[in-house]
Amino acid sequence: MIITPQVRENAIVRLEPLTDDHREELRPLAAETELWALTSLRGDGEHFNAWFDLMLSGTKAGTQISHLIRRQEDGVAVGHSAYLTLAPEHKRLEIGWTWYGAMARGTKINPAAKRLLLGGAFEAGAERVELKTHHLNTRSQAAMTKMGATREGTLRRHLLCWTGEWRDTVFFSVLKDEWPTVKAGLDARLA
């Protein structure tokens, strides 16, 4: 599996590998405190630069590939998502750190972005793509289920969140042989 930073786009979204030039476009979107309520790290307000720098450093180190998500119709930045936990020797990666500004939630933005990210992963030779979320993030769990990902289980007390509370992490995955069905479902939703 060889996956490299590159622009990925369809009719709905454009995913751009994250650079420092994207910092000020994402900052106002990240200001919504509720976005960070169920995350392990905080990225709003005074915490934004540290979060953004962490995303950039992972990309530079080759341990992740972060993306600014831009709405195609008007070129406006609407969110962020990344390839994480890159494990080419196991043909596995994770899609995570996905979040959107209020104007993009409940639209075709997320399925369009997931279509590009999953497609890119499997085209690069992935056998498994993981997705995971906080046990209280029912909106994210519902989106993963609707997308066709398989719920695998929960790791209890998996992460200590910035709030001081423990996160049980719910794991989902899509396998290479499941991708055609998941792809068809995403394509139908985007048609």
Secondary structure, DSSP 8 states (H G I E B T S, - for coil): -------EE-SSEEEEE--GGGHHHHHHHHT-GGGGTTSSS--SGGGHHHHHHHHHHHHHHTS-EEEEEEETTT--EEEEEEEEEEEGGGTEEEEEEEEE-GGGTTSSHHHHHHHHHHHHHHHTT-SEEEEEEETT-HHHHHHHHHHT-EEEEEEEEEEE-TTS-EEEEEEEEEEGGGHHHHHHHHHHHH-
